[in-house]
């Protein structure tokens, strides 16, 4: 049986994480938390875990009985040695992150959910939470963290691929099935699975505040093809997939679009699935994301 790219990444780390890299990660995490004005704590007590579940429910605005996680689940996960943290300003919980170990036995960590209260947006709490998770994982000799995100959400693509330096591994159509909440609406839950190679140069640089940058405008001047773009009325337009470098667009605000024009939101979902999902299935490598709203794809794999 052939291993997945994520499994290969986890099992290819033959050497233990050096003390220098662990110390570097701890310093970066501490600096990020200080810059965000929070303290990040590992959580194990029932009251704290219940507060985390309540925070996630408020962020995702879920239907009754459809909370993203429960306090009971988090309690069981922490008892088994998994990861739950909260970002606090004083005694107020402003953000949280939850992950659990994946295969092979504790060879990777899957970060299932992370969220920040709307009142704390723009302070760098998400970055601080992820850097704490990285430092914690490296202390466990884990060198890869995976997670999924909605590839249509522009700010998340920028955060994950540029600010954190994670690398897309797979496109997953309708991964979770129906999730009727204030973010996903009634759309299919397509996701991009990313692998965060914790000791790799791009990730170490990103942790120091040096993001992975892509310049779609410059690439267009050099002949990059528009595999997916937006028409003047905002609808998706599938273009040419010829050439070694391709650009794939996403709309400015898919969450607002789902509320105001659900049909066009679904059109973007299907177009991105066809183009980005198709290119990745054919071996195309996502090099990064331009904050202006473009995935940059290479059809000449470098790994």
N, C-alpha and C positions, 0 to 999 in steps of 0.2 A: 504494500500500500504506500502511495506517495504522500509525504508530509505536506502540509499547507505551508505557504511562505512564512506565516507567523510562527509555526512550530519550528521550521528550519532556523529562523532567527534565534529563537530561544535556546535551541540545542547546539547552535554553532558557537556559543560563548564558552570555549573550553577552559579558559582561565578564570579564576575568581576575581571579583571586582577589587581593584587595588584600593588601599587605604587612602591614597591621594585623591582618587576619583570620588570616594565616599565623602571625604572631608569637603571637597569642592562642592558637591551636591548639597551637603548640609549648610554650607555657608551661603550658597545661592538661595536656598529655601528660606533661611533666616532673614536674609536681606529683603526678599520679596514680601515676606509677611510684615516686616517692619515698615516697608514702603506703603503697604496697603493699610497700615494701622490696625492690624489684627494679631491675635495669638491663635495659632492652629494647634488643636489638641486632639490626641487620639481618644476615642470615646468607647466606653464599654458598659456604662450604667444604663439601666432601663429608662430613666427619665430623660437622659441626654439623647438616647437613640430614638425615643418617641418624639422628641423635639425635632430631630433630623427628619423623620418621616413626615411630620406636620409641615416643616419648611418645604420639602419637595412637593408636597400636595398643593401648597399655596402657589409655588412657582409654576407648576404645570397646569394648575386650575382644572383638575380632573373631576370627572363625574363622581358622585358619592359611591363609595365602595370600589373605586378604581385607582387608589393611591399607587404611585410608582413603586414604593416599597412600604413595608410595615415595620413598626418597632420590633415586633417579634422576630421577623426575618433578620433584621440587623443584629439583634441580640444573639441569635444562633450563629450568624456569620462571625461575629467578633469572638464568640466562644471557641470557634474553630480556627482562630488565628488570622482572620481576614482583616481588611482595612476599612475603618470608618473614622473620619475626622470631621471636626467642625471648626469654622473660623469665627472667632469671637472678638467683639469689641466690648471690653468689660465682661458683663454677663449676658450680652445679647448675641444670639446666634445669627450670623449674617450669611453663612455659606457652609456647604458640607460636600463631602466626597465619599463614595463607597465603591470598593473594589474587592474582588475575590481571586484566589489563585486559579490558574488554568493549567492545561497540560503542557509538557509532561510534568509529573509531580512537582508542583511549585516552581516550574521553570519559567512561568510568565504570570503576570497579574492582569486580570481583565477589569478595567475601570468601568463599572456598570452605569453610574450616574454621578453627576456633579452639578451643583447649582448654586447661584448667588441670589439673594433677595434683591428685588428691583431697586430698593432704596440705596443699595450699596454698589450698583453698577458704576463702572468707570473708575474704580479705585484700584484695580489690579488684584482683586480677591481670587478670581479664577486662576490667574497665573500663580499666585502664592499657593493655592491649594494643590495645583498640579506639581509644582516644584517640591512641596512637602511629600507628596505621594512618590515622586521620583527618588528622593533621598531615603524614604522609608523602604522602598523596594530594593534599592541598592544595598541597604543594610541587611536585607534578607538574601543577598546574592542573586537577586532577580534582575535581569538586564533588559527585559522587554515588557512594556505595558501596552495592552491593546484596548481600544474602545471603538464605539460606533457613533456616528453623528449623521444628521440629515444633510446630504450634500447640497441641497437647495438653499440652506441657510448661510448667507454670505458671511456674516460675522463669525460664525462657528468655523467655517472653512479657513478664514484668515487666521483665527486664533490657533486652530489645531495644526495647520500646515506651515504657517509662517512664524507665528510667535513661539510655538512650542517645537517646531521642527519634526513633527510626526510624519510618517510616510504611508500613504494609502496602500493597502494590500489587496482588498477585494471590494467589489460593488455587490450589495446584497438587496435584491428586490423584495419589497414588502416584508422586511425582516421580522418585525414584531406582530404583523397582522394588525387588525383594527385597534387604534388607540385614540379614543374620542376624548380629547382634552383641549385646553385653550391654545395649544401650540400646534399640534398635529392636525386638528380638525378631523375631517372624515377622509383625508387623503391616504393613499397607501404609504406605508412606513419604510420606504427605501432608505438604506443606510450605506455609508462608506465605512468600512472597517480600516482602522489605521493601526500601525505598529510604531511605537515610540522606542527607538533604540537608545537606551539610556546612557550608554557610554560612547556613542558615536559622536563624531565631530560636529555635525549640524545641531544635535541636541545640546551638547555641552556649550556651544556658542550661543544658542538660543537662551539657555539658562543664565548666561552672562548678559543678556539684553541685546544680543545680536541676531535678529530674526532672519529666517530664510526669505530672501526677496526675489520676486519675479516682476519683470517689466513687460506687460503685455503689449504696450504701445511700441516699444522698441523691437519686440519680436515680430509684430505685424510689419514694421518697416523693413525687416529682414526677410519677409516672405512667409511668416507663419500663416497657416490657413485657418479660417473661421469654421470650425466644425459645428458649432452651435452659437447663435447670436440672437439678439432681440430686434424685432421689427419696430418701426416708429410707434406702433400702437401697443408695444409691450409684449406681443405674442412671440413664442419661440420660433426660430427659423433654422432648420437643419441645413448645413452647407456642406462644403467639401471636406473629406477626410484624407485627402491626398497630401503628401509631404511629410518630412520627418518631425516637424513641430506643429502642434495643433492647439487652438484656443477654444475653450468650451465655456460659454457664458452661463450665469445664473441671474435671476431677477434681483432687483435691489432689496426687496422685502417680501419674501414668500409668505410670511405669516400674515401680513396685512392683505396680500393678494388672495389668500385662502378665504379671508373674511369678506372681501369686497367683490371678488370675481372667482368663485370656486372652480368654474370650468377652465378658466385660463391657468389657475394654479395646477389643476390636473394635467393640462397640456404641457406645462413645464416639467412636471414629474415624468411623464411618459417620454418627452424629448430627451431629458437628461439620462433616463434609464437606457434609451436606445443608443445615445451617442457616447456618454461617458462610460456607462456599463459595457457597451459593445467594444469600445477601444481597450478597456482594461481586460476584458475577456480575451481579446486578441493579443495580449502581451504588452499593450501600451503602458508606459510608466508616467504617473503623475509627478511632475517635477516640483510643483508648488502651486500657489494661488496668489494672484494679484488682487489686492484689496479693491480695485475698481470693478471686480466681479468676474474674473476669468481663471479657470483652471488651465494650467499649462501642461500639455501632454507631449511626451516624446515617444515616437514609434521605434526608436532605436534604443533598446533596453541597455542600461548600464550596470545591471546587477543580476 
